[in-house]
Amino acid sequence: MIQEDFSSVKRNNKVEQLQADFVVVGGGLSGVCAAITAARKGTKTILIQDRPVLGGNASSEVRLWALGATSHMGNNNRWSREGGVIDEIMVENMYRNKGGNPIIFDTVLLEKVVEEKNITLLLNTGVSKVEKANDRNLKSVVAFNSQNSTEYVISAPLFCDASGDGIVAFQAGASFRIGAESKEEFGELFAPEESYGQLLGHSMFFYSKPSDKPVKYVAPSYALKDISKIPRHKIIRKDQTGCNFWWFEYGGRLDTIHDTEEIKWELSKVIYGVWDYIKNSGEFEGVENLDLEWVGNIPGKRESRRFEGLYMMKQQDVLGQAKFDDAIAFGGWALDLHPADGVYSELSSCTQWHSKGVYDIPYRSFVSKDIDNLFLAGRIISASHVAFGSTRVMITCGFGAQAVGMAASICKEDKLLPAQILENGKIKKLQNELNKAGQSILDVPIEACSNTINEANLTASSTLKLSEIPANGDWLNLSVSAAQVLPFKAGKKHAFKVAINAKEDTQLEVQLRRSDRASNYTPELILESKYIEISKGEQSVEFSFDTTVTEDLYAFVTFMKNDLVSIRESQELITGVMTVFNGVNEKVSNDGSQRPPEGIGVDAFEFWIPNRRPEGKNIAMEISPAIEAFEVSNIGNGLIRPWLGANAWVADLSDKTPSLKVEWEAEKEISEITLFFDTDYDHAMETVQFGHPEDVIPFCVQNYKITSLEGDVIKEVEGNYQTINKIKLDSSVNTKGLIIEVEHPSKNVPASVFELLVE
């Protein structure tokens, strides 16, 4: 028993003093990725989250699907899913949770954090104030946990604000902006007019479910009564749920920080009013058994403060795909702005304008220009309101935050402040450490000198020479134009043979296309067109192009729309090879092409997008001469995804025991081996609701064995599903070489390896 008598003096809560190398405030995907990345490099990290779960807008409290450059696979950003820790999280979630249960995603995030021995996690702990060492440096943050009535004073030499509203940067005195810049400030032609207002609002969602008996619904008195106040109420469907209602948005004309409770209350009125409309208006049939399963109580915030860093991104950087020497991540979501009146607006619920490909995000945008030991991460990084329309999405935010975590570890190791990484070549060190962890910074390979593979003789038991994509699939009707995307070599001419089935005599146009910028996948340049006479019925058609590409890149063998014609597909899937269609994706404002109005600085172009598996098969074809883009020499080039080429060694399917052999002239001491496998960087892996056709990506090598040349088994793995396998040896091994035996993922998918890193 505890008993305490009256005290005439004020009692204080319990206070704990904590010390770390690095403090991350905010446990959304950005804070999680920053903390894990730093911790894995030996940096003692404290992660502070004011909610009981991690994930922010991706958590079960809000339930928004997490996305980035892949953009629901509805833009031209091929093989663009973000790498590193955020990829590991997405792949893990798909393996455990391909149906998209938000509760399971909570557990994936929590497990990833608590498994890191260098992370101290404080949940339900909100930072309320900061203490400064001097004008330009933070000393500590003060936080309170309402669940255990404990106040924490947390000190460190380095801080990261990933809190969403920027509580740390704000209280520290850092420069910030709220709302949209004028067109004149940065020359951004897409800067919004008054009708689009200054800010994006908050959203809340609901889930419904069918019951086995009728369910009555009586709306609360505060529910919205007049559904006509929602101009888009006619698009509401009874079978929609969750973040399909992302356009339930409000608050763009209010203070999205201090008016959050008012905004939340209005969104609650909307949700319960919409459910009343679905259940009781008589406009919907078959809703008697529908039940309201869950309603969000935490609004998902889109925008509030944005802080000024050493560089501020702008519209031209995104759409012009500007190059930065200090690039540490890439983005690819559209410039996505919403009307200020949100759900009550007569305007379109969003205006999205895409770039022709992914774009660099510079390190400088993550470094406060005012507070010397403060990193910025998440939606508060240094970007204009227009550029923020793209950089704000969660996977992009988490991706950039990985660079913050890695930078913090370098700062600790080399006794630097964040801005000093830009000096004396340290940015190269940051980029290389990130790439070794899977970041895939555009045009920046892993440095050859950091991989002993480049000192070895590397051979393979076989190599795919792509002479045939076998005709063992269904017939694909060319109701929309389709293209086989292939890694072409400069100066090479190829002939093609395809199987066609025509309803009647007709003419088929085939084209060879490429992107204007070699690293893009927007095939706006038609290099050559051919018109082929087609007879009714099944037949083989041969054609070739006289034009060659002048550099190694992905080219598009394109079959133009003709619904009288079907073309044979293949069941075979090959790393670095895919099919795209001039199709429509309503999730990302894509109706086949982008047609912007004049004067907003946005390009017009066509969208060529994949179909999701189990659709989206390769087009069956014979290719002569064979495309030789899958050589073992791709291993060691430092690139771990398709980019200008396949960048992978791919074995021949006829090879029953594919293997790689590494031989050094002299014995090497090995402590770590990292393998980079293909988990289809083109698959979006939305975290909730979407669902996925498989739990293991069909390209991924699942079973492999590593032995030394002397015959000692170093590692044997069964059931792998992750992109990166990092094997840290209990004790170092001295050997003159390695043999890596890999199994084909299936009878229709040859084994592939992007990179082998030996240290």
Backbone hydrogen bonds, N-H to C=O, Kabsch-Sander energy under -0.5 kcal/mol:
donor,donor_aa,acceptor,acceptor_aa,energy
14,K,149,S,-0.9
16,E,151,E,-2.9
18,L,16,E,-0.6
18,L,153,V,-2.8
20,A,155,S,-1.9
21,D,44,K,-1.8
22,F,44,K,-1.7
23,V,158,L,-1.9
24,V,46,I,-3.0
25,V,23,V,-0.5
25,V,160,C,-2.7
26,G,24,V,-0.6
26,G,48,I,-3.4
29,L,55,G,-0.6
32,V,28,G,-2.6
33,C,29,L,-2.3
34,A,30,S,-2.5
35,A,31,G,-2.5
36,I,32,V,-2.6
37,T,33,C,-2.1
38,A,34,A,-2.2
39,A,35,A,-2.7
40,R,36,I,-2.3
41,K,37,T,-0.6
41,K,38,A,-1.2
42,G,39,A,-2.0
43,T,38,A,-1.9
44,K,42,G,-0.6
45,T,118,N,-3.3
46,I,22,F,-2.2
47,L,45,T,-0.5
47,L,120,T,-2.6
48,I,24,V,-2.8
48,I,46,I,-0.6
49,Q,47,L,-0.5
49,Q,122,L,-3.0
55,G,27,G,-3.0
58,A,55,G,-2.5
59,S,56,G,-1.7
62,V,59,S,-1.0
63,R,59,S,-2.8
64,L,57,N,-2.5
71,S,68,G,-1.3
73,M,70,T,-1.8
74,G,70,T,-0.7
74,G,71,S,-2.0
75,N,70,T,-0.6
78,R,76,N,-1.4
80,S,77,N,-0.8
81,R,681,Y,-2.8
83,G,439,Q,-0.6
86,I,83,G,-0.6
88,E,84,G,-2.3
89,I,85,V,-2.4
90,M,86,I,-2.2
91,V,87,D,-3.0
92,E,88,E,-2.2
93,N,89,I,-2.5
94,M,90,M,-2.2
95,Y,91,V,-2.1
96,R,92,E,-2.1
97,N,93,N,-2.5
100,G,97,N,-2.1
105,F,101,N,-1.6
106,D,102,P,-1.8
107,T,103,I,-1.5
108,V,104,I,-2.0
109,L,105,F,-2.2
110,L,106,D,-2.5
111,E,107,T,-2.6
112,K,108,V,-2.1
113,V,109,L,-1.8
114,V,110,L,-2.8
115,E,111,E,-1.8
116,E,113,V,-1.6
117,K,115,E,-0.8
119,I,116,E,-1.8
120,T,45,T,-2.7
121,L,119,I,-0.6
122,L,47,L,-2.8
123,L,121,L,-0.6
124,N,51,R,-2.1
125,T,49,Q,-2.8
126,G,124,N,-0.5
126,G,144,F,-2.1
128,S,142,V,-2.8
129,K,142,V,-1.5
131,E,140,S,-3.0
133,A,137,N,-1.8
134,N,137,N,-1.4
137,N,134,N,-1.2
139,K,131,E,-3.2
140,S,131,E,-2.0
141,V,154,I,-2.2
142,V,129,K,-3.2
143,A,152,Y,-2.6
144,F,126,G,-2.1
145,N,150,T,-2.6
146,S,124,N,-0.8
146,S,144,F,-0.6
149,S,145,N,-0.8
150,T,145,N,-1.3
151,E,14,K,-3.2
152,Y,143,A,-3.5
153,V,16,E,-2.7
154,I,141,V,-2.9
154,I,152,Y,-0.6
155,S,18,L,-2.8
155,S,153,V,-0.6
156,A,139,K,-1.2
158,L,21,D,-0.6
159,F,373,N,-2.2
160,C,23,V,-2.5
161,D,375,F,-2.5
162,A,25,V,-2.7
162,A,160,C,-0.9
165,D,163,S,-1.2
170,F,166,G,-2.8
171,Q,167,I,-2.0
172,A,168,V,-2.2
173,G,169,A,-0.6
173,G,170,F,-1.3
174,A,169,A,-2.4
177,R,306,R,-2.8
185,E,182,S,-0.5
186,F,182,S,-0.8
187,G,183,K,-1.3
188,E,183,K,-0.7
189,L,187,G,-0.8
191,A,188,E,-1.3
196,Y,193,E,-1.2
197,G,193,E,-0.6
197,G,194,E,-1.1
198,Q,252,G,-0.6
199,L,252,G,-0.9
202,H,250,Y,-2.9
203,S,300,G,-1.7
204,M,248,F,-0.8
207,Y,294,W,-2.9
209,K,291,D,-2.4
211,S,289,N,-2.2
215,V,288,E,-2.9
219,A,217,Y,-0.6
223,A,220,P,-1.9
224,L,269,K,-2.3
227,I,225,K,-1.0
229,K,226,D,-1.9
230,I,227,I,-2.1
233,H,230,I,-2.2
235,I,232,R,-1.9
236,I,233,H,-1.3
240,Q,237,R,-1.2
242,G,206,F,-3.4
244,N,241,T,-1.6
245,F,242,G,-2.1
246,W,243,C,-1.2
248,F,245,F,-2.4
249,E,247,W,-2.2
250,Y,202,H,-2.1
252,G,340,A,-0.8
254,L,251,G,-1.9
256,T,254,L,-1.0
259,D,255,D,-2.5
260,T,257,I,-1.0
263,I,259,D,-2.5
264,K,260,T,-2.9
265,W,261,E,-2.2
266,E,262,E,-1.9
267,L,263,I,-2.2
268,S,264,K,-2.1
269,K,265,W,-1.9
270,V,266,E,-2.0
271,I,267,L,-2.6
272,Y,268,S,-2.4
273,G,269,K,-1.9
274,V,270,V,-2.8
275,W,271,I,-2.5
276,D,272,Y,-1.7
277,Y,273,G,-2.0
278,I,274,V,-2.6
279,K,275,W,-2.7
280,N,276,D,-3.0
281,S,277,Y,-1.4
290,L,287,V,-1.4
291,D,209,K,-3.0
293,E,207,Y,-1.9
293,E,291,D,-0.7
294,W,207,Y,-1.7
296,G,205,F,-2.7
297,N,61,E,-0.5
298,I,61,E,-0.7
300,G,203,S,-3.5
301,K,299,P,-0.7
303,E,200,L,-0.5
306,R,177,R,-2.4
307,F,380,I,-2.5
308,E,175,S,-2.3
309,G,307,F,-0.5
310,L,364,R,-1.8
310,L,367,V,-1.1
311,Y,364,R,-0.7
313,M,311,Y,-0.6
313,M,382,S,-2.2
317,D,314,K,-1.0
318,V,314,K,-1.3
319,L,315,Q,-2.6
320,G,316,Q,-1.7
321,Q,318,V,-0.7
322,A,317,D,-1.6
327,A,324,F,-1.5
328,I,361,I,-2.4
329,A,361,I,-1.0
331,G,359,Y,-2.2
335,L,353,W,-3.2
336,D,334,A,-1.0
336,D,389,G,-0.6
337,L,335,L,-0.7
337,L,351,T,-2.0
340,A,195,S,-0.8
342,G,339,P,-1.8
343,V,249,E,-3.4
344,Y,341,D,-2.1
345,S,342,G,-2.1
351,T,337,L,-2.7
353,W,335,L,-1.7
359,Y,331,G,-2.1
360,D,322,A,-0.9
361,I,329,A,-2.2
363,Y,326,D,-2.5
365,S,362,P,-1.2
366,F,363,Y,-2.5
367,V,364,R,-1.2
368,S,366,F,-0.5
368,S,374,L,-1.7
369,K,308,E,-1.8
372,D,136,R,-2.9
372,D,370,D,-0.6
373,N,136,R,-0.5
374,L,371,I,-1.5
375,F,159,F,-2.9
376,L,366,F,-3.2
377,A,161,D,-2.0
378,G,397,C,-0.5
380,I,377,A,-0.7
381,I,378,G,-1.2
382,S,365,S,-2.3
383,A,381,I,-1.1
384,S,313,M,-2.9
388,F,384,S,-2.9
389,G,385,H,-0.8
389,G,386,V,-0.9
390,S,387,A,-2.2
391,T,387,A,-2.1
392,R,388,F,-1.9
393,V,390,S,-1.1
395,I,67,L,-2.3
396,T,67,L,-0.7
397,C,393,V,-2.3
398,G,394,M,-2.9
399,F,395,I,-2.4
400,G,396,T,-2.2
401,A,397,C,-2.0
402,Q,398,G,-1.3
403,A,399,F,-0.7
403,A,400,G,-0.9
404,V,400,G,-1.0
405,G,401,A,-2.3
406,M,402,Q,-2.4
407,A,403,A,-2.7
408,A,404,V,-2.5
409,S,405,G,-1.6
410,I,406,M,-1.9
411,C,407,A,-2.8
412,K,408,A,-2.3
413,E,409,S,-2.5
414,D,410,I,-3.1
415,K,411,C,-0.9
416,L,411,C,-2.0
420,Q,417,L,-1.4
421,I,417,L,-0.5
421,I,418,P,-1.3
422,L,419,A,-1.5
423,E,420,Q,-1.7
426,K,423,E,-2.0
427,I,421,I,-0.6
428,K,425,G,-0.8
429,K,425,G,-1.1
430,L,426,K,-2.4
431,Q,427,I,-2.7
432,N,428,K,-2.4
433,E,429,K,-2.5
434,L,430,L,-2.3
435,N,431,Q,-2.5
436,K,432,N,-2.4
437,A,433,E,-0.9
437,A,434,L,-0.7
438,G,435,N,-1.6
439,Q,434,L,-2.0
444,V,441,I,-2.2
446,I,638,G,-2.0
450,S,447,E,-1.7
451,N,448,A,-1.7
452,T,758,V,-1.9
454,N,451,N,-1.8
455,E,452,T,-1.8
456,A,453,I,-1.8
457,N,663,E,-3.2
458,L,456,A,-0.6
459,T,457,N,-0.5
459,T,661,K,-2.4
461,S,659,S,-2.4
464,L,650,V,-3.0
466,L,464,L,-0.6
466,L,627,I,-2.3
467,S,465,K,-1.7
469,I,621,M,-3.1
472,N,470,P,-1.8
473,G,569,E,-2.2
476,L,567,I,-3.2
477,N,475,W,-0.6
478,L,562,N,-0.5
478,L,565,V,-2.9
479,S,477,N,-1.7
482,A,559,F,-2.4
483,A,580,V,-2.8
484,Q,557,V,-2.5
485,V,483,A,-0.6
485,V,578,M,-3.4
486,L,484,Q,-0.6
486,L,555,A,-2.4
488,F,486,L,-1.1
488,F,553,L,-2.1
491,G,549,V,-3.1
492,K,489,K,-1.8
495,A,624,S,-3.6
496,F,543,F,-3.6
497,K,622,E,-1.8
498,V,541,V,-2.6
500,I,539,Q,-3.1
501,N,566,S,-2.6
502,A,537,G,-1.9
503,K,564,L,-2.8
506,T,534,I,-2.5
508,L,532,I,-2.8
510,V,508,L,-0.5
510,V,530,K,-2.6
511,Q,558,T,-2.4
512,L,528,E,-2.4
513,R,511,Q,-0.6
513,R,556,F,-2.3
514,R,525,L,-2.0
515,S,554,Y,-0.5
516,D,522,T,-0.5
518,A,516,D,-0.6
520,N,517,R,-2.5
521,Y,356,K,-0.7
524,E,522,T,-2.4
525,L,514,R,-2.3
526,I,524,E,-0.6
527,L,512,L,-2.5
527,L,525,L,-0.9
528,E,512,L,-1.3
530,K,510,V,-2.9
532,I,508,L,-3.1
532,I,530,K,-0.5
534,I,506,T,-3.2
537,G,502,A,-2.8
539,Q,500,I,-2.3
541,V,498,V,-3.0
543,F,496,F,-2.4
545,F,494,H,-1.2
553,L,488,F,-1.6
554,Y,518,A,-0.6
555,A,486,L,-2.4
555,A,553,L,-0.5
556,F,513,R,-2.8
557,V,484,Q,-2.5
557,V,555,A,-0.6
558,T,511,Q,-3.1
558,T,556,F,-0.9
559,F,482,A,-3.8
560,M,509,E,-2.6
560,M,558,T,-0.6
562,N,478,L,-2.6
565,V,562,N,-2.2
566,S,501,N,-2.3
567,I,476,L,-2.8
568,R,499,A,-2.1
569,E,474,D,-2.9
570,S,618,N,-2.3
573,L,748,N,-2.1
577,V,574,I,-1.8
578,M,485,V,-1.4
580,V,483,A,-2.5
581,F,609,I,-3.0
582,N,481,S,-2.3
583,G,581,F,-2.6
585,N,590,N,-2.2
588,V,585,N,-1.5
589,S,586,E,-1.0
590,N,585,N,-1.4
591,D,589,S,-0.5
591,D,593,S,-0.7
594,Q,605,F,-3.6
595,R,593,S,-0.6
600,I,597,P,-0.8
605,F,594,Q,-1.1
607,F,592,G,-2.1
608,W,606,E,-0.5
609,I,581,F,-3.0
609,I,607,F,-0.5
615,E,612,R,-1.7
620,A,568,R,-2.0
621,M,469,I,-1.5
622,E,497,K,-2.4
623,I,467,S,-3.0
624,S,495,A,-2.5
627,I,466,L,-2.2
628,E,626,A,-0.6
629,A,627,I,-0.8
634,N,631,E,-1.7
635,I,632,V,-1.6
637,N,634,N,-1.8
643,W,645,G,-2.4
649,W,753,V,-2.6
650,V,630,F,-1.8
650,V,648,A,-0.5
651,A,751,A,-2.6
655,D,652,D,-1.8
656,K,654,S,-0.8
660,L,740,I,-2.3
661,K,459,T,-3.0
662,V,738,L,-3.3
663,E,457,N,-2.0
664,W,736,K,-3.2
668,K,735,T,-3.3
670,I,668,K,-0.7
670,I,733,V,-3.4
673,I,727,I,-2.2
674,T,757,L,-3.0
675,L,725,N,-2.3
676,F,755,E,-2.4
677,F,675,L,-0.6
677,F,723,T,-3.5
679,T,677,F,-0.8
683,H,680,D,-2.2
689,Q,100,G,-1.6
690,F,688,V,-2.6
692,H,98,K,-1.6
700,C,697,I,-1.8
704,Y,717,V,-2.1
705,K,741,E,-2.4
706,I,715,K,-3.4
707,T,739,I,-2.4
708,S,712,D,-2.6
709,L,737,G,-1.8
711,G,708,S,-2.2
714,I,706,I,-2.7
714,I,712,D,-0.5
715,K,706,I,-1.7
717,V,704,Y,-2.9
720,N,702,Q,-2.8
725,N,675,L,-2.6
725,N,723,T,-0.5
726,K,724,I,-0.6
727,I,673,I,-3.4
727,I,725,N,-0.6
728,K,726,K,-0.7
729,L,671,S,-2.4
729,L,727,I,-0.7
733,V,670,I,-2.8
735,T,668,K,-2.3
735,T,733,V,-0.6
738,L,662,V,-1.5
739,I,707,T,-2.7
740,I,660,L,-2.6
741,E,705,K,-2.8
741,E,739,I,-0.6
742,V,658,P,-2.2
742,V,740,I,-0.5
743,E,703,N,-2.2
746,S,749,V,-1.2
749,V,746,S,-1.1
753,V,649,W,-2.2
754,F,676,F,-2.7
755,E,676,F,-1.0
757,L,674,T,-3.0
758,V,756,L,-0.6
759,E,672,E,-2.8
